[in-house]
Amino acid sequence: MSRRRIGFWYRLAAVIAKPWLIVFFKRDWRGMENIPADGGFITVVNHNSYLDPLSYAHFQYNTGRVPRFLAKYALFKAPVVGGMLRRIGQIPVYRESTDAANAFRAAVEAINSGECVAFYPEGTLTRDPDQWPMAGKTGAARVALLTKAPVIPVAQWGANEALPPYGKLKLFPRKTFRVLAGPPVDLSAFYDREPTAENLRAATDVIMDAITELLAEVRGEPAPTERYDHRKAVRAQQAARRAAAATENEESGA
């Protein structure tokens, strides 16, 4: 089975970043044994802070298997940023593609060549008021079904205490980065199915359930019974505003 070397530029980034992470943050890392020693695989990680990539990358770097993150293809064309992304082996996403599977072709190629590709399946920082994982997007499930590679769920907590979603950095008192990797998610039931929107959504729900279960263990509290869906919440807020405006108009016309 194949396994890509870490590479000079990734090691250089680690040499620069790791001392600062060690000084400013404590660590509670578990589940490293679930990171595959060889072959391509996918990790799916919850997202509740802009510091998450540093917290998670530090954890996985110490397993000897570095994560390759997804980035918009347009960033790779930028003179400075693009060069750095290429040097440290990050993965372009071709969002301009009309073919959803083709949008992730570089990720599929990377996994098939022995890479680890990291997904934040929520697609953005969680909007859940209590910072639980939201409903996920289907990209990770699509790539998992195309490659049949192991999908390792990862939960992290603590980066959000240092840098809350859309908040300000608070380094002191010193925070603990908690990261827990779980066993592979079983998606074998979906391997022989057509990648319809319904099947991709069902596979994504299995992935998000695994991440949420791990996060509940990390946080030491039960997860909510219903996952937060930001699109539904926005629609509900819009409907409430329309209803309130209609009531106000009726009252003013009375």
C-alpha positions in Angstrom: 0.0 0.0 0.0 1.2 3.5 -0.8 2.1 6.3 1.5 3.3 9.8 0.6 6.3 11.3 2.3 5.6 14.4 4.4 7.8 16.6 2.3 10.2 19.5 3.0 7.7 22.3 2.8 5.1 20.6 5.1 7.9 19.9 7.6 9.1 23.5 7.4 5.5 24.7 8.2 5.4 22.3 11.1 8.8 23.5 12.4 7.5 27.1 12.4 4.0 26.4 13.9 4.6 23.6 16.4 6.6 25.6 19.0 3.9 28.2 19.2 1.2 25.6 19.6 3.1 23.9 22.3 3.7 27.1 24.2 0.2 28.5 24.1 -1.9 25.3 24.2 -2.2 22.1 26.2 -3.1 18.9 24.4 -5.5 16.0 25.1 -5.1 13.7 22.1 -6.8 10.3 21.8 -7.4 7.8 19.0 -4.2 8.1 17.1 -4.3 4.3 16.6 -7.3 4.8 14.3 -5.2 6.8 11.8 -4.2 4.3 9.1 -0.5 3.6 8.8 -0.6 3.2 5.1 -2.8 3.9 2.1 -5.1 6.7 1.2 -7.9 7.7 3.5 -10.3 10.5 4.4 -10.7 12.3 7.7 -13.9 14.2 8.5 -13.6 16.8 11.2 -16.0 19.1 13.0 -15.4 22.8 12.6 -16.0 25.4 15.3 -13.0 27.7 15.2 -10.6 29.2 12.7 -7.8 27.6 14.8 -9.2 24.1 14.0 -6.8 23.4 11.1 -3.8 24.0 13.4 -5.2 22.0 16.3 -6.1 19.0 14.0 -3.0 19.2 11.8 -0.7 19.2 14.9 -2.5 16.1 16.1 -2.3 14.2 12.9 1.2 15.3 12.0 2.4 13.5 15.1 0.9 10.3 13.8 3.3 10.5 10.8 0.3 10.9 8.4 -0.2 14.5 7.4 -3.6 15.8 6.3 -4.0 17.5 3.0 -6.7 20.2 3.2 -9.2 21.2 0.5 -9.0 24.7 -1.0 -10.7 26.5 -3.8 -8.9 26.1 -7.1 -8.9 29.9 -7.6 -6.5 30.2 -4.6 -4.0 28.0 -6.4 -3.7 30.6 -9.2 -2.8 33.4 -6.8 1.0 34.2 -7.1 2.0 33.8 -3.5 -0.8 31.9 -1.8 -1.0 29.5 -4.7 2.7 28.7 -4.6 2.6 27.9 -0.9 -0.6 25.8 -1.2 1.1 23.7 -3.9 4.4 23.4 -1.9 2.6 22.0 1.1 0.5 19.7 -0.9 -3.0 21.1 -0.4 -5.9 19.8 -2.6 -7.8 22.0 -5.1 -11.6 21.8 -5.4 -12.9 22.6 -8.8 -16.1 24.3 -7.8 -16.7 25.8 -11.2 -17.2 22.3 -12.6 -20.7 21.4 -13.7 -20.0 17.8 -12.7 -20.1 17.4 -8.9 -17.9 14.3 -8.9 -15.4 16.1 -11.2 -15.2 19.0 -8.7 -13.3 16.6 -6.3 -11.1 14.9 -8.9 -7.9 16.1 -7.3 -9.0 14.8 -3.9 -9.9 11.4 -5.4 -6.5 11.3 -7.2 -4.7 12.2 -4.0 -6.5 9.4 -2.0 -5.9 6.8 -4.6 -2.2 7.7 -4.5 -1.9 7.2 -0.8 -2.8 10.6 0.6 -5.0 11.6 3.6 -7.5 14.3 2.5 -9.2 16.2 5.3 -12.8 17.3 5.0 -14.8 19.7 7.1 -18.1 18.3 6.0 -20.1 21.2 7.5 -18.5 23.4 4.9 -18.1 26.3 7.3 -17.9 27.1 10.9 -20.8 25.6 12.8 -23.7 28.0 13.3 -25.2 25.7 16.0 -25.8 27.9 19.1 -24.1 25.3 21.3 -21.4 24.5 18.7 -22.5 21.0 17.9 -21.9 19.8 14.3 -24.5 21.1 11.8 -26.0 19.2 8.9 -23.1 18.2 6.6 -22.6 18.8 2.9 -22.2 15.7 0.7 -18.6 16.2 -0.7 -16.9 13.9 1.8 -19.5 11.1 1.2 -19.2 11.5 -2.6 -15.4 11.1 -2.4 -15.7 8.2 0.0 -18.0 6.3 -2.2 -15.9 7.0 -5.3 -12.7 5.8 -3.6 -14.1 3.3 -1.0 -11.2 4.6 1.2 -11.4 4.5 5.0 -13.3 7.5 6.5 -11.9 8.4 9.9 -14.2 10.7 12.0 -12.4 13.2 14.2 -13.9 15.4 16.9 -12.1 18.4 18.4 -12.8 20.9 21.1 -10.8 23.6 22.8 -9.7 25.7 19.8 -13.2 27.3 20.0 -12.5 28.3 23.6 -9.3 30.2 22.4 -11.0 31.6 19.3 -14.8 31.3 19.3 -16.7 31.3 16.0 -16.7 34.9 14.8 -15.1 35.9 18.2 -11.8 37.3 19.4 -8.7 35.4 20.3 -8.3 34.6 24.0 -5.0 32.8 24.7 -5.1 33.0 28.5 -5.8 31.2 30.7 -4.1 28.5 28.6 -6.6 26.3 26.7 -6.5 22.6 25.9 -6.8 21.3 22.4 -8.8 18.1 22.7 -8.8 15.8 19.6 -10.3 12.4 19.4 -10.1 10.2 16.2 -12.5 7.3 16.0 -12.6 4.0 14.1 -13.6 4.1 10.4 -17.2 4.9 9.5 -18.9 2.0 7.9 -20.3 3.2 4.6 -20.3 -0.3 2.9 -24.1 -0.3 2.7 -23.8 2.6 0.1 -21.0 1.2 -2.1 -23.4 -0.6 -4.6 -26.0 2.2 -4.7 -26.3 4.9 -7.2 -24.8 8.2 -5.9 -28.2 9.9 -5.9 -28.8 13.0 -3.8 -30.8 10.9 -1.4 -28.1 8.2 -1.0 -25.3 10.9 -0.6 -27.4 12.6 2.0 -27.9 9.4 3.9 -24.2 8.6 3.8 -23.4 12.1 5.0 -25.8 11.6 7.9 -23.9 8.5 9.0 -20.6 10.5 8.8 -22.1 13.4 10.9 -23.5 11.0 13.4 -20.0 9.5 14.0 -18.4 12.9 14.4 -21.2 14.0 16.8 -20.9 10.9 18.9 -17.1 11.5 19.3 -17.7 15.1 20.2 -20.2 14.1 22.8 -17.5 11.9 24.4 -14.9 14.8 24.2 -17.3 17.3 25.8 -18.7 14.8 28.3 -22.3 15.7 27.6 -25.1 14.3 25.4 -25.5 15.7 21.9 -28.8 17.2 20.8 -31.3 14.7 19.3 -31.8 16.9 16.2 -28.9 18.3 14.1 -28.9 22.0 13.4 -29.6 22.9 9.8 -28.6 26.5 9.1 -30.6 26.7 5.8 -33.8 25.6 7.6 -33.1 28.0 10.5 -32.7 30.9 8.0 -35.9 30.0 6.2 -37.7 29.8 9.6 -36.4 33.3 10.5 -37.5 34.7 7.2 -40.9 33.2 7.6 -41.2 34.6 11.1 -40.2 38.1 9.9 -42.8 37.9 7.1 -45.5 36.8 9.5 -44.6 39.6 11.9 -44.6 42.2 9.1 -48.0 40.9 7.9 -49.4 41.2 11.5 -48.0 44.7 11.8 -49.6 45.7 8.5 -52.9 44.3 9.6 -52.8 46.1 12.9 -51.8 49.4 11.3 -54.7 49.1 8.8 -57.3 48.3 11.4 
